[in-house]
């Protein structure tokens, strides 16, 4: 995730890694003037697992 954090910071995003929410943990929450973006990262796992 270090590469992602450098990329987000370089584009002016404010972000939180592994943000704790009421229903679990989100890998990355990034905010920018254009909106808020939520990233759930999975490596070697099926796509539907990320949506659960």
C-alpha positions as CSV (number, residue, x, y, z in Angstrom):
1,X,0.0,0.0,0.0
2,X,3.0,2.3,0.2
3,X,2.9,2.9,-3.5
4,X,-0.8,3.8,-3.4
5,X,-0.2,6.2,-0.6
6,X,2.5,8.0,-2.5
7,X,0.3,8.2,-5.6
8,X,-2.7,9.6,-3.6
9,X,-0.5,12.1,-1.8
10,X,1.1,13.2,-5.1
11,X,-2.3,14.0,-6.5
12,X,-3.4,16.0,-3.4
13,X,-5.7,13.5,-1.8
14,X,-6.1,13.4,2.0
15,X,-6.4,9.7,3.0
16,X,-6.7,7.2,5.8
17,X,-5.4,3.7,5.6
18,X,-7.3,0.9,7.3
19,X,-10.1,3.1,8.5
20,X,-12.4,1.5,11.1
21,X,-16.1,1.7,10.2
22,X,-19.2,0.4,12.0
23,X,-19.4,-2.7,9.8
24,X,-15.6,-3.5,9.6
25,X,-12.5,-1.9,8.2
26,X,-12.0,-0.1,4.9
27,X,-8.5,-0.4,3.3
28,X,-8.3,3.2,2.1
29,X,-10.6,6.3,2.3
30,X,-9.4,9.1,0.2
31,X,-10.9,12.6,-0.1
32,X,-10.3,15.2,-2.7
33,X,-12.1,18.3,-4.0
34,X,-13.8,16.0,-6.6
35,X,-15.2,13.7,-3.9
36,X,-14.6,10.8,-1.6
37,X,-13.2,7.5,-2.8
38,X,-13.3,4.2,-0.9
39,X,-10.8,1.5,-1.8
40,X,-11.2,-2.2,-0.8
41,X,-8.0,-3.9,-1.9
42,X,-7.9,-7.7,-2.5
43,X,-5.0,-9.6,-3.9
44,X,-5.6,-13.2,-5.1
45,X,-9.2,-13.1,-4.0
46,X,-12.4,-13.1,-6.1
47,X,-14.1,-9.7,-6.8
48,X,-17.3,-10.6,-4.9
49,X,-15.3,-11.0,-1.7
50,X,-14.4,-7.3,-1.8
51,X,-18.0,-6.3,-2.1
52,X,-19.1,-8.4,0.9
